Amino acid sequence: MLAILVGLERFSPRTPAPLAAMAVGIAASGLLALQTFGVETVGEIPLGLPAYTAPDLALVDQLWPARSVSP
């Protein structure tokens, strides 16, 4: 991956090197069946958006900037 990133940045700077490196990694994982050699992959990626949860309003005091106290 590093060789692909550095090589593309040096010899083809207009090519999106991170995208190309990821594509090569994904293709290599699939074509070489790397799971059979003990290489772990991410696994199944869930589809869709996560369920909505309302924000915890009790955290507002912790997140609000500190008030300056005048002497």
Predicted model as a PDB file, atoms N, CA, C, CB and O in Angstrom, pLDDT in the B-factor column:
MODEL        1                                                                  
ATOM      1  N   MET A   1       0.817  -1.183   0.000  1.00 90.00           N  
ATOM      2  CA  MET A   1       0.000   0.000   0.000  1.00 90.00           C  
ATOM      3  C   MET A   1       0.869   1.259   0.000  1.00 90.00           C  
ATOM      4  CB  MET A   1      -0.934  -0.009   1.199  1.00 90.00           C  
ATOM      5  O   MET A   1       0.610   2.210  -0.737  1.00 90.00           O  
ATOM      6  N   LEU A   2       1.903   1.244   0.840  1.00 93.00           N  
ATOM      7  CA  LEU A   2       2.786   2.412   0.880  1.00 93.00           C  
ATOM      8  C   LEU A   2       3.486   2.623  -0.451  1.00 93.00           C  
ATOM      9  CB  LEU A   2       3.821   2.261   1.991  1.00 93.00           C  
ATOM     10  O   LEU A   2       3.639   3.758  -0.901  1.00 93.00           O  
ATOM     11  N   ALA A   3       3.911   1.542  -1.081  1.00 94.00           N  
ATOM     12  CA  ALA A   3       4.574   1.666  -2.381  1.00 94.00           C  
ATOM     13  C   ALA A   3       3.620   2.242  -3.424  1.00 94.00           C  
ATOM     14  CB  ALA A   3       5.107   0.300  -2.846  1.00 94.00           C  
ATOM     15  O   ALA A   3       4.019   3.067  -4.246  1.00 94.00           O  
ATOM     16  N   ILE A   4       2.371   1.812  -3.393  1.00 92.00           N  
ATOM     17  CA  ILE A   4       1.385   2.340  -4.330  1.00 92.00           C  
ATOM     18  C   ILE A   4       1.150   3.820  -4.061  1.00 92.00           C  
ATOM     19  CB  ILE A   4       0.061   1.556  -4.230  1.00 92.00           C  
ATOM     20  O   ILE A   4       1.122   4.629  -4.988  1.00 92.00           O  
ATOM     21  N   LEU A   5       0.982   4.170  -2.790  1.00 93.00           N  
ATOM     22  CA  LEU A   5       0.734   5.571  -2.447  1.00 93.00           C  
ATOM     23  C   LEU A   5       1.896   6.469  -2.861  1.00 93.00           C  
ATOM     24  CB  LEU A   5       0.482   5.709  -0.950  1.00 93.00           C  
ATOM     25  O   LEU A   5       1.699   7.493  -3.514  1.00 93.00           O  
ATOM     26  N   VAL A   6       3.099   6.079  -2.477  1.00 94.00           N  
ATOM     27  CA  VAL A   6       4.268   6.907  -2.791  1.00 94.00           C  
ATOM     28  C   VAL A   6       4.533   6.921  -4.292  1.00 94.00           C  
ATOM     29  CB  VAL A   6       5.512   6.396  -2.039  1.00 94.00           C  
ATOM     30  O   VAL A   6       4.833   7.972  -4.860  1.00 94.00           O  
ATOM     31  N   GLY A   7       4.425   5.772  -4.933  1.00 94.00           N  
ATOM     32  CA  GLY A   7       4.676   5.694  -6.370  1.00 94.00           C  
ATOM     33  C   GLY A   7       3.707   6.524  -7.186  1.00 94.00           C  
ATOM     34  O   GLY A   7       4.118   7.232  -8.105  1.00 94.00           O  
ATOM     35  N   LEU A   8       2.444   6.446  -6.867  1.00 92.00           N  
ATOM     36  CA  LEU A   8       1.463   7.239  -7.613  1.00 92.00           C  
ATOM     37  C   LEU A   8       1.622   8.719  -7.345  1.00 92.00           C  
ATOM     38  CB  LEU A   8       0.052   6.805  -7.263  1.00 92.00           C  
ATOM     39  O   LEU A   8       1.464   9.528  -8.259  1.00 92.00           O  
ATOM     40  N   GLU A   9       1.931   9.094  -6.119  1.00 92.00           N  
ATOM     41  CA  GLU A   9       2.133  10.513  -5.819  1.00 92.00           C  
ATOM     42  C   GLU A   9       3.340  11.064  -6.578  1.00 92.00           C  
ATOM     43  CB  GLU A   9       2.318  10.721  -4.306  1.00 92.00           C  
ATOM     44  O   GLU A   9       3.347  12.224  -6.989  1.00 92.00           O  
ATOM     45  N   ARG A  10       4.359  10.225  -6.759  1.00 93.00           N  
ATOM     46  CA  ARG A  10       5.582  10.696  -7.423  1.00 93.00           C  
ATOM     47  C   ARG A  10       5.455  10.679  -8.942  1.00 93.00           C  
ATOM     48  CB  ARG A  10       6.771   9.841  -7.001  1.00 93.00           C  
ATOM     49  O   ARG A  10       5.811  11.653  -9.606  1.00 93.00           O  
ATOM     50  N   PHE A  11       4.946   9.573  -9.501  1.00 94.00           N  
ATOM     51  CA  PHE A  11       4.946   9.408 -10.952  1.00 94.00           C  
ATOM     52  C   PHE A  11       3.634   9.810 -11.626  1.00 94.00           C  
ATOM     53  CB  PHE A  11       5.251   7.989 -11.286  1.00 94.00           C  
ATOM     54  O   PHE A  11       3.619  10.063 -12.830  1.00 94.00           O  
ATOM     55  N   SER A  12       2.567   9.870 -10.894  1.00 91.00           N  
ATOM     56  CA  SER A  12       1.280  10.279 -11.457  1.00 91.00           C  
ATOM     57  C   SER A  12       0.519  11.097 -10.411  1.00 91.00           C  
ATOM     58  CB  SER A  12       0.443   9.035 -11.910  1.00 91.00           C  
ATOM     59  O   SER A  12      -0.446  10.608  -9.823  1.00 91.00           O  
ATOM     60  N   PRO A  13       0.950  12.340 -10.178  1.00 90.00           N  
ATOM     61  CA  PRO A  13       0.381  13.129  -9.087  1.00 90.00           C  
ATOM     62  C   PRO A  13      -1.107  13.463  -9.244  1.00 90.00           C  
ATOM     63  CB  PRO A  13       1.147  14.395  -8.955  1.00 90.00           C  
ATOM     64  O   PRO A  13      -1.767  13.800  -8.260  1.00 90.00           O  
ATOM     65  N   ARG A  14      -1.632  13.377 -10.440  1.00 92.00           N  
ATOM     66  CA  ARG A  14      -3.057  13.699 -10.633  1.00 92.00           C  
ATOM     67  C   ARG A  14      -3.972  12.517 -10.329  1.00 92.00           C  
ATOM     68  CB  ARG A  14      -3.296  14.166 -12.061  1.00 92.00           C  
ATOM     69  O   ARG A  14      -5.189  12.680 -10.251  1.00 92.00           O  
ATOM     70  N   THR A  15      -3.396  11.333 -10.156  1.00 90.00           N  
ATOM     71  CA  THR A  15      -4.180  10.136  -9.827  1.00 90.00           C  
ATOM     72  C   THR A  15      -4.515  10.157  -8.339  1.00 90.00           C  
ATOM     73  CB  THR A  15      -3.402   8.829 -10.200  1.00 90.00           C  
ATOM     74  O   THR A  15      -3.641  10.436  -7.518  1.00 90.00           O  
ATOM     75  N   PRO A  16      -5.761   9.869  -7.980  1.00 93.00           N  
ATOM     76  CA  PRO A  16      -6.111   9.811  -6.547  1.00 93.00           C  
ATOM     77  C   PRO A  16      -5.484   8.572  -5.904  1.00 93.00           C  
ATOM     78  CB  PRO A  16      -7.663   9.794  -6.355  1.00 93.00           C  
ATOM     79  O   PRO A  16      -6.082   7.496  -5.894  1.00 93.00           O  
ATOM     80  N   ALA A  17      -4.283   8.735  -5.374  1.00 93.00           N  
ATOM     81  CA  ALA A  17      -3.494   7.613  -4.855  1.00 93.00           C  
ATOM     82  C   ALA A  17      -4.205   6.833  -3.751  1.00 93.00           C  
ATOM     83  CB  ALA A  17      -2.176   8.120  -4.335  1.00 93.00           C  
ATOM     84  O   ALA A  17      -4.186   5.603  -3.797  1.00 93.00           O  
ATOM     85  N   PRO A  18      -4.834   7.479  -2.754  1.00 93.00           N  
ATOM     86  CA  PRO A  18      -5.523   6.685  -1.716  1.00 93.00           C  
ATOM     87  C   PRO A  18      -6.652   5.823  -2.279  1.00 93.00           C  
ATOM     88  CB  PRO A  18      -6.085   7.609  -0.647  1.00 93.00           C  
ATOM     89  O   PRO A  18      -6.850   4.689  -1.843  1.00 93.00           O  
ATOM     90  N   LEU A  19      -7.383   6.361  -3.240  1.00 94.00           N  
ATOM     91  CA  LEU A  19      -8.476   5.601  -3.847  1.00 94.00           C  
ATOM     92  C   LEU A  19      -7.930   4.411  -4.630  1.00 94.00           C  
ATOM     93  CB  LEU A  19      -9.318   6.504  -4.768  1.00 94.00           C  
ATOM     94  O   LEU A  19      -8.480   3.312  -4.557  1.00 94.00           O  
ATOM     95  N   ALA A  20      -6.852   4.628  -5.376  1.00 94.00           N  
ATOM     96  CA  ALA A  20      -6.245   3.537  -6.140  1.00 94.00           C  
ATOM     97  C   ALA A  20      -5.681   2.468  -5.212  1.00 94.00           C  
ATOM     98  CB  ALA A  20      -5.140   4.075  -7.055  1.00 94.00           C  
ATOM     99  O   ALA A  20      -5.819   1.277  -5.491  1.00 94.00           O  
ATOM    100  N   ALA A  21      -5.050   2.873  -4.115  1.00 93.00           N  
ATOM    101  CA  ALA A  21      -4.493   1.910  -3.167  1.00 93.00           C  
ATOM    102  C   ALA A  21      -5.601   1.073  -2.535  1.00 93.00           C  
ATOM    103  CB  ALA A  21      -3.687   2.632  -2.078  1.00 93.00           C  
ATOM    104  O   ALA A  21      -5.443  -0.137  -2.367  1.00 93.00           O  
ATOM    105  N   MET A  22      -6.709   1.700  -2.187  1.00 93.00           N  
ATOM    106  CA  MET A  22      -7.827   0.950  -1.615  1.00 93.00           C  
ATOM    107  C   MET A  22      -8.408  -0.023  -2.633  1.00 93.00           C  
ATOM    108  CB  MET A  22      -8.917   1.906  -1.120  1.00 93.00           C  
ATOM    109  O   MET A  22      -8.750  -1.152  -2.282  1.00 93.00           O  
ATOM    110  N   ALA A  23      -8.522   0.395  -3.880  1.00 94.00           N  
ATOM    111  CA  ALA A  23      -9.057  -0.485  -4.919  1.00 94.00           C  
ATOM    112  C   ALA A  23      -8.146  -1.698  -5.117  1.00 94.00           C  
ATOM    113  CB  ALA A  23      -9.219   0.284  -6.247  1.00 94.00           C  
ATOM    114  O   ALA A  23      -8.631  -2.820  -5.266  1.00 94.00           O  
ATOM    115  N   VAL A  24      -6.832  -1.477  -5.118  1.00 93.00           N  
ATOM    116  CA  VAL A  24      -5.893  -2.591  -5.269  1.00 93.00           C  
ATOM    117  C   VAL A  24      -5.993  -3.527  -4.066  1.00 93.00           C  
ATOM    118  CB  VAL A  24      -4.442  -2.067  -5.428  1.00 93.00           C  
ATOM    119  O   VAL A  24      -5.954  -4.746  -4.233  1.00 93.00           O  
ATOM    120  N   GLY A  25      -6.119  -2.985  -2.873  1.00 89.00           N  
ATOM    121  CA  GLY A  25      -6.242  -3.815  -1.677  1.00 89.00           C  
ATOM    122  C   GLY A  25      -7.506  -4.650  -1.673  1.00 89.00           C  
ATOM    123  O   GLY A  25      -7.477  -5.826  -1.312  1.00 89.00           O  
ATOM    124  N   ILE A  26      -8.606  -4.053  -2.068  1.00 88.00           N  
ATOM    125  CA  ILE A  26      -9.874  -4.788  -2.129  1.00 88.00           C  
ATOM    126  C   ILE A  26      -9.806  -5.882  -3.192  1.00 88.00           C  
ATOM    127  CB  ILE A  26     -11.047  -3.827  -2.427  1.00 88.00           C  
ATOM    128  O   ILE A  26     -10.253  -7.007  -2.963  1.00 88.00           O  
ATOM    129  N   ALA A  27      -9.246  -5.548  -4.352  1.00 93.00           N  
ATOM    130  CA  ALA A  27      -9.126  -6.542  -5.424  1.00 93.00           C  
ATOM    131  C   ALA A  27      -8.209  -7.687  -5.003  1.00 93.00           C  
ATOM    132  CB  ALA A  27      -8.594  -5.886  -6.713  1.00 93.00           C  
ATOM    133  O   ALA A  27      -8.513  -8.852  -5.262  1.00 93.00           O  
ATOM    134  N   ALA A  28      -7.096  -7.366  -4.359  1.00 89.00           N  
ATOM    135  CA  ALA A  28      -6.162  -8.406  -3.916  1.00 89.00           C  
ATOM    136  C   ALA A  28      -6.813  -9.310  -2.877  1.00 89.00           C  
ATOM    137  CB  ALA A  28      -4.885  -7.774  -3.340  1.00 89.00           C  
ATOM    138  O   ALA A  28      -6.615 -10.525  -2.906  1.00 89.00           O  
ATOM    139  N   SER A  29      -7.575  -8.742  -1.973  1.00 87.00           N  
ATOM    140  CA  SER A  29      -8.250  -9.529  -0.951  1.00 87.00           C  
ATOM    141  C   SER A  29      -9.236 -10.508  -1.574  1.00 87.00           C  
ATOM    142  CB  SER A  29      -8.969  -8.614   0.034  1.00 87.00           C  
ATOM    143  O   SER A  29      -9.334 -11.658  -1.147  1.00 87.00           O  
ATOM    144  N   GLY A  30      -9.953 -10.055  -2.569  1.00 87.00           N  
ATOM    145  CA  GLY A  30     -10.929 -10.926  -3.218  1.00 87.00           C  
ATOM    146  C   GLY A  30     -10.311 -11.948  -4.141  1.00 87.00           C  
ATOM    147  O   GLY A  30     -10.707 -13.114  -4.136  1.00 87.00           O  
ATOM    148  N   LEU A  31      -9.338 -11.523  -4.938  1.00 92.00           N  
ATOM    149  CA  LEU A  31      -8.748 -12.430  -5.925  1.00 92.00           C  
ATOM    150  C   LEU A  31      -7.829 -13.474  -5.304  1.00 92.00           C  
ATOM    151  CB  LEU A  31      -7.980 -11.639  -6.949  1.00 92.00           C  
ATOM    152  O   LEU A  31      -7.772 -14.609  -5.777  1.00 92.00           O  
ATOM    153  N   LEU A  32      -7.117 -13.103  -4.258  1.00 91.00           N  
ATOM    154  CA  LEU A  32      -6.169 -14.026  -3.644  1.00 91.00           C  
ATOM    155  C   LEU A  32      -6.774 -14.832  -2.494  1.00 91.00           C  
ATOM    156  CB  LEU A  32      -4.974 -13.264  -3.147  1.00 91.00           C  
ATOM    157  O   LEU A  32      -6.089 -15.653  -1.885  1.00 91.00           O  
ATOM    158  N   ALA A  33      -8.050 -14.602  -2.197  1.00 88.00           N  
ATOM    159  CA  ALA A  33      -8.752 -15.297  -1.109  1.00 88.00           C  
ATOM    160  C   ALA A  33      -7.932 -15.231   0.174  1.00 88.00           C  
ATOM    161  CB  ALA A  33      -9.034 -16.772  -1.490  1.00 88.00           C  
ATOM    162  O   ALA A  33      -7.605 -16.258   0.769  1.00 88.00           O  
ATOM    163  N   LEU A  34      -7.610 -14.028   0.585  1.00 85.00           N  
ATOM    164  CA  LEU A  34      -6.738 -13.829   1.734  1.00 85.00           C  
ATOM    165  C   LEU A  34      -7.348 -14.328   3.044  1.00 85.00           C  
ATOM    166  CB  LEU A  34      -6.399 -12.372   1.860  1.00 85.00           C  
ATOM    167  O   LEU A  34      -6.611 -14.552   4.004  1.00 85.00           O  
ATOM    168  N   GLN A  35      -8.662 -14.507   3.116  1.00 84.00           N  
ATOM    169  CA  GLN A  35      -9.295 -15.021   4.327  1.00 84.00           C  
ATOM    170  C   GLN A  35      -8.842 -16.448   4.613  1.00 84.00           C  
ATOM    171  CB  GLN A  35     -10.820 -14.967   4.198  1.00 84.00           C  
ATOM    172  O   GLN A  35      -8.782 -16.857   5.773  1.00 84.00           O  
ATOM    173  N   THR A  36      -8.524 -17.206   3.570  1.00 88.00           N  
ATOM    174  CA  THR A  36      -8.074 -18.583   3.771  1.00 88.00           C  
ATOM    175  C   THR A  36      -6.668 -18.647   4.364  1.00 88.00           C  
ATOM    176  CB  THR A  36      -8.110 -19.338   2.453  1.00 88.00           C  
ATOM    177  O   THR A  36      -6.257 -19.681   4.892  1.00 88.00           O  
ATOM    178  N   PHE A  37      -5.932 -17.535   4.274  1.00 86.00           N  
ATOM    179  CA  PHE A  37      -4.579 -17.474   4.842  1.00 86.00           C  
ATOM    180  C   PHE A  37      -4.556 -16.785   6.201  1.00 86.00           C  
ATOM    181  CB  PHE A  37      -3.642 -16.748   3.888  1.00 86.00           C  
ATOM    182  O   PHE A  37      -3.483 -16.498   6.732  1.00 86.00           O  
ATOM    183  N   GLY A  38      -5.713 -16.522   6.758  1.00 85.00           N  
ATOM    184  CA  GLY A  38      -5.786 -15.928   8.084  1.00 85.00           C  
ATOM    185  C   GLY A  38      -5.849 -14.413   8.111  1.00 85.00           C  
ATOM    186  O   GLY A  38      -5.791 -13.814   9.184  1.00 85.00           O  
ATOM    187  N   VAL A  39      -5.967 -13.786   6.957  1.00 83.00           N  
ATOM    188  CA  VAL A  39      -6.080 -12.329   6.919  1.00 83.00           C  
ATOM    189  C   VAL A  39      -7.525 -11.968   7.202  1.00 83.00           C  
ATOM    190  CB  VAL A  39      -5.612 -11.747   5.539  1.00 83.00           C  
ATOM    191  O   VAL A  39      -8.430 -12.397   6.486  1.00 83.00           O  
ATOM    192  N   GLU A  40      -7.745 -11.179   8.249  1.00 83.00           N  
ATOM    193  CA  GLU A  40      -9.111 -10.803   8.608  1.00 83.00           C  
ATOM    194  C   GLU A  40      -9.538  -9.562   7.844  1.00 83.00           C  
ATOM    195  CB  GLU A  40      -9.228 -10.563  10.119  1.00 83.00           C  
ATOM    196  O   GLU A  40      -8.742  -8.655   7.600  1.00 83.00           O  
ATOM    197  N   THR A  41     -10.806  -9.542   7.473  1.00 80.00           N  
ATOM    198  CA  THR A  41     -11.390  -8.381   6.817  1.00 80.00           C  
ATOM    199  C   THR A  41     -12.436  -7.779   7.737  1.00 80.00           C  
ATOM    200  CB  THR A  41     -12.009  -8.759   5.443  1.00 80.00           C  
ATOM    201  O   THR A  41     -12.714  -8.310   8.812  1.00 80.00           O  
ATOM    202  N   VAL A  42     -13.007  -6.681   7.311  1.00 79.00           N  
ATOM    203  CA  VAL A  42     -13.989  -5.969   8.123  1.00 79.00           C  
ATOM    204  C   VAL A  42     -15.213  -6.829   8.380  1.00 79.00           C  
ATOM    205  CB  VAL A  42     -14.397  -4.668   7.446  1.00 79.00           C  
ATOM    206  O   VAL A  42     -15.787  -6.772   9.467  1.00 79.00           O  
ATOM    207  N   GLY A  43     -15.610  -7.595   7.437  1.00 76.00           N  
ATOM    208  CA  GLY A  43     -16.819  -8.398   7.576  1.00 76.00           C  
ATOM    209  C   GLY A  43     -17.986  -7.706   6.903  1.00 76.00           C  
ATOM    210  O   GLY A  43     -17.804  -6.890   6.000  1.00 76.00           O  
ATOM    211  N   GLU A  44     -19.170  -8.035   7.345  1.00 80.00           N  
ATOM    212  CA  GLU A  44     -20.371  -7.470   6.738  1.00 80.00           C  
ATOM    213  C   GLU A  44     -20.591  -6.048   7.214  1.00 80.00           C  
ATOM    214  CB  GLU A  44     -21.593  -8.328   7.058  1.00 80.00           C  
ATOM    215  O   GLU A  44     -20.520  -5.763   8.410  1.00 80.00           O  
ATOM    216  N   ILE A  45     -20.859  -5.162   6.275  1.00 80.00           N  
ATOM    217  CA  ILE A  45     -21.137  -3.763   6.592  1.00 80.00           C  
ATOM    218  C   ILE A  45     -22.649  -3.596   6.583  1.00 80.00           C  
ATOM    219  CB  ILE A  45     -20.439  -2.777   5.572  1.00 80.00           C  
ATOM    220  O   ILE A  45     -23.289  -3.919   5.582  1.00 80.00           O  
ATOM    221  N   PRO A  46     -23.245  -3.097   7.679  1.00 83.00           N  
ATOM    222  CA  PRO A  46     -24.702  -2.962   7.725  1.00 83.00           C  
ATOM    223  C   PRO A  46     -25.204  -1.945   6.715  1.00 83.00           C  
ATOM    224  CB  PRO A  46     -25.152  -2.565   9.122  1.00 83.00           C  
ATOM    225  O   PRO A  46     -24.555  -0.933   6.450  1.00 83.00           O  
ATOM    226  N   LEU A  47     -26.364  -2.232   6.160  1.00 88.00           N  
ATOM    227  CA  LEU A  47     -26.975  -1.347   5.179  1.00 88.00           C  
ATOM    228  C   LEU A  47     -27.853  -0.318   5.874  1.00 88.00           C  
ATOM    229  CB  LEU A  47     -27.795  -2.149   4.160  1.00 88.00           C  
ATOM    230  O   LEU A  47     -28.382  -0.571   6.956  1.00 88.00           O  
ATOM    231  N   GLY A  48     -28.003   0.824   5.258  1.00 91.00           N  
ATOM    232  CA  GLY A  48     -28.914   1.842   5.757  1.00 91.00           C  
ATOM    233  C   GLY A  48     -28.318   2.702   6.852  1.00 91.00           C  
ATOM    234  O   GLY A  48     -27.136   2.602   7.183  1.00 91.00           O  
ATOM    235  N   LEU A  49     -29.164   3.542   7.399  1.00 91.00           N  
ATOM    236  CA  LEU A  49     -28.760   4.464   8.446  1.00 91.00           C  
ATOM    237  C   LEU A  49     -29.025   3.862   9.822  1.00 91.00           C  
ATOM    238  CB  LEU A  49     -29.494   5.800   8.296  1.00 91.00           C  
ATOM    239  O   LEU A  49     -29.918   3.027   9.965  1.00 91.00           O  
ATOM    240  N   PRO A  50     -28.266   4.270  10.833  1.00 87.00           N  
ATOM    241  CA  PRO A  50     -28.552   3.778  12.176  1.00 87.00           C  
ATOM    242  C   PRO A  50     -29.863   4.360  12.697  1.00 87.00           C  
ATOM    243  CB  PRO A  50     -27.400   4.124  13.131  1.00 87.00           C  
ATOM    244  O   PRO A  50     -30.350   5.364  12.177  1.00 87.00           O  
ATOM    245  N   ALA A  51     -30.429   3.733  13.714  1.00 90.00           N  
ATOM    246  CA  ALA A  51     -31.687   4.196  14.294  1.00 90.00           C  
ATOM    247  C   ALA A  51     -31.472   5.552  14.969  1.00 90.00           C  
ATOM    248  CB  ALA A  51     -32.241   3.159  15.309  1.00 90.00           C  
ATOM    249  O   ALA A  51     -30.392   5.832  15.490  1.00 90.00           O  
ATOM    250  N   TYR A  52     -32.488   6.371  14.954  1.00 91.00           N  
ATOM    251  CA  TYR A  52     -32.405   7.704  15.552  1.00 91.00           C  
ATOM    252  C   TYR A  52     -32.464   7.598  17.078  1.00 91.00           C  
ATOM    253  CB  TYR A  52     -33.549   8.613  15.025  1.00 91.00           C  
ATOM    254  O   TYR A  52     -33.284   6.864  17.631  1.00 91.00           O  
ATOM    255  N   THR A  53     -31.600   8.328  17.733  1.00 90.00           N  
ATOM    256  CA  THR A  53     -31.653   8.459  19.181  1.00 90.00           C  
ATOM    257  C   THR A  53     -31.604   9.935  19.522  1.00 90.00           C  
ATOM    258  CB  THR A  53     -30.488   7.683  19.869  1.00 90.00           C  
ATOM    259  O   THR A  53     -30.804  10.685  18.964  1.00 90.00           O  
ATOM    260  N   ALA A  54     -32.452  10.344  20.428  1.00 90.00           N  
ATOM    261  CA  ALA A  54     -32.522  11.747  20.818  1.00 90.00           C  
ATOM    262  C   ALA A  54     -31.265  12.125  21.606  1.00 90.00           C  
ATOM    263  CB  ALA A  54     -33.801  12.022  21.656  1.00 90.00           C  
ATOM    264  O   ALA A  54     -30.725  11.302  22.346  1.00 90.00           O  
ATOM    265  N   PRO A  55     -30.805  13.348  21.452  1.00 84.00           N  
ATOM    266  CA  PRO A  55     -29.619  13.766  22.194  1.00 84.00           C  
ATOM    267  C   PRO A  55     -29.903  13.876  23.688  1.00 84.00           C  
ATOM    268  CB  PRO A  55     -29.109  15.100  21.664  1.00 84.00           C  
ATOM    269  O   PRO A  55     -31.033  14.149  24.094  1.00 84.00           O  
ATOM    270  N   ASP A  56     -28.885  13.665  24.491  1.00 85.00           N  
ATOM    271  CA  ASP A  56     -29.002  13.769  25.933  1.00 85.00           C  
ATOM    272  C   ASP A  56     -28.798  15.229  26.321  1.00 85.00           C  
ATOM    273  CB  ASP A  56     -27.975  12.841  26.654  1.00 85.00           C  
ATOM    274  O   ASP A  56     -27.672  15.725  26.298  1.00 85.00           O  
ATOM    275  N   LEU A  57     -29.870  15.913  26.674  1.00 84.00           N  
ATOM    276  CA  LEU A  57     -29.794  17.339  26.969  1.00 84.00           C  
ATOM    277  C   LEU A  57     -29.085  17.633  28.279  1.00 84.00           C  
ATOM    278  CB  LEU A  57     -31.173  17.926  27.004  1.00 84.00           C  
ATOM    279  O   LEU A  57     -28.728  18.782  28.540  1.00 84.00           O  
ATOM    280  N   ALA A  58     -28.874  16.627  29.104  1.00 81.00           N  
ATOM    281  CA  ALA A  58     -28.151  16.836  30.349  1.00 81.00           C  
ATOM    282  C   ALA A  58     -26.669  17.142  30.089  1.00 81.00           C  
ATOM    283  CB  ALA A  58     -28.288  15.606  31.249  1.00 81.00           C  
ATOM    284  O   ALA A  58     -25.983  17.649  30.975  1.00 81.00           O  
ATOM    285  N   LEU A  59     -26.183  16.845  28.910  1.00 84.00           N  
ATOM    286  CA  LEU A  59     -24.788  17.099  28.575  1.00 84.00           C  
ATOM    287  C   LEU A  59     -24.532  18.544  28.137  1.00 84.00           C  
ATOM    288  CB  LEU A  59     -24.352  16.155  27.484  1.00 84.00           C  
ATOM    289  O   LEU A  59     -23.381  18.928  27.929  1.00 84.00           O  
ATOM    290  N   VAL A  60     -25.577  19.340  27.996  1.00 81.00           N  
ATOM    291  CA  VAL A  60     -25.416  20.712  27.531  1.00 81.00           C  
ATOM    292  C   VAL A  60     -24.521  21.503  28.479  1.00 81.00           C  
ATOM    293  CB  VAL A  60     -26.781  21.396  27.397  1.00 81.00           C  
ATOM    294  O   VAL A  60     -23.674  22.270  28.020  1.00 81.00           O  
ATOM    295  N   ASP A  61     -24.685  21.337  29.776  1.00 77.00           N  
ATOM    296  CA  ASP A  61     -23.849  22.065  30.732  1.00 77.00           C  
ATOM    297  C   ASP A  61     -22.375  21.691  30.589  1.00 77.00           C  
ATOM    298  CB  ASP A  61     -24.319  21.790  32.160  1.00 77.00           C  
ATOM    299  O   ASP A  61     -21.504  22.545  30.756  1.00 77.00           O  
ATOM    300  N   GLN A  62     -22.094  20.453  30.289  1.00 79.00           N  
ATOM    301  CA  GLN A  62     -20.704  20.023  30.139  1.00 79.00           C  
ATOM    302  C   GLN A  62     -20.093  20.532  28.836  1.00 79.00           C  
ATOM    303  CB  GLN A  62     -20.615  18.500  30.194  1.00 79.00           C  
ATOM    304  O   GLN A  62     -18.896  20.808  28.773  1.00 79.00           O  
ATOM    305  N   LEU A  63     -20.918  20.654  27.799  1.00 79.00           N  
ATOM    306  CA  LEU A  63     -20.414  21.048  26.499  1.00 79.00           C  
ATOM    307  C   LEU A  63     -20.401  22.558  26.297  1.00 79.00           C  
ATOM    308  CB  LEU A  63     -21.233  20.407  25.431  1.00 79.00           C  
ATOM    309  O   LEU A  63     -19.655  23.052  25.451  1.00 79.00           O  
ATOM    310  N   TRP A  64     -21.196  23.294  27.041  1.00 79.00           N  
ATOM    311  CA  TRP A  64     -21.290  24.745  26.888  1.00 79.00           C  
ATOM    312  C   TRP A  64     -19.992  25.383  27.379  1.00 79.00           C  
ATOM    313  CB  TRP A  64     -22.516  25.313  27.668  1.00 79.00           C  
ATOM    314  O   TRP A  64     -19.450  24.955  28.397  1.00 79.00           O  
ATOM    315  N   PRO A  65     -19.482  26.396  26.678  1.00 76.00           N  
ATOM    316  CA  PRO A  65     -18.248  27.040  27.125  1.00 76.00           C  
ATOM    317  C   PRO A  65     -18.402  27.601  28.539  1.00 76.00           C  
ATOM    318  CB  PRO A  65     -17.849  28.160  26.153  1.00 76.00           C  
ATOM    319  O   PRO A  65     -19.480  28.040  28.938  1.00 76.00           O  
ATOM    320  N   ALA A  66     -17.303  27.575  29.282  1.00 68.00           N  
ATOM    321  CA  ALA A  66     -17.335  28.047  30.667  1.00 68.00           C  
ATOM    322  C   ALA A  66     -17.687  29.531  30.706  1.00 68.00           C  
ATOM    323  CB  ALA A  66     -15.977  27.796  31.364  1.00 68.00           C  
ATOM    324  O   ALA A  66     -17.247  30.326  29.876  1.00 68.00           O  
ATOM    325  N   ARG A  67     -18.488  29.863  31.693  1.00 60.00           N  
ATOM    326  CA  ARG A  67     -18.855  31.269  31.868  1.00 60.00           C  
ATOM    327  C   ARG A  67     -17.784  31.939  32.708  1.00 60.00           C  
ATOM    328  CB  ARG A  67     -20.263  31.417  32.534  1.00 60.00           C  
ATOM    329  O   ARG A  67     -17.295  31.373  33.686  1.00 60.00           O  
ATOM    330  N   SER A  68     -17.432  33.138  32.317  1.00 52.00           N  
ATOM    331  CA  SER A  68     -16.436  33.854  33.128  1.00 52.00           C  
ATOM    332  C   SER A  68     -17.117  34.459  34.333  1.00 52.00           C  
ATOM    333  CB  SER A  68     -15.719  34.955  32.301  1.00 52.00           C  
ATOM    334  O   SER A  68     -18.175  35.080  34.227  1.00 52.00           O  
ATOM    335  N   VAL A  69     -16.503  34.270  35.465  1.00 54.00           N  
ATOM    336  CA  VAL A  69     -17.046  34.785  36.722  1.00 54.00           C  
ATOM    337  C   VAL A  69     -16.281  36.036  37.069  1.00 54.00           C  
ATOM    338  CB  VAL A  69     -16.955  33.732  37.874  1.00 54.00           C  
ATOM    339  O   VAL A  69     -15.059  36.011  37.214  1.00 54.00           O  
ATOM    340  N   SER A  70     -17.000  37.128  37.201  1.00 54.00           N  
ATOM    341  CA  SER A  70     -16.293  38.380  37.542  1.00 54.00           C  
ATOM    342  C   SER A  70     -16.153  38.483  39.055  1.00 54.00           C  
ATOM    343  CB  SER A  70     -17.050  39.631  36.978  1.00 54.00           C  
ATOM    344  O   SER A  70     -17.062  38.107  39.795  1.00 54.00           O  
ATOM    345  N   PRO A  71     -14.998  39.000  39.518  1.00 56.00           N  
ATOM    346  CA  PRO A  71     -14.748  39.072  40.970  1.00 56.00           C  
ATOM    347  C   PRO A  71     -15.555  40.118  41.667  1.00 56.00           C  
ATOM    348  CB  PRO A  71     -13.315  39.333  41.232  1.00 56.00           C  
ATOM    349  O   PRO A  71     -15.439  40.280  42.882  1.00 56.00           O  
TER     350      PRO A  71                                                      
ENDMDL                                                                          
END                                                                             
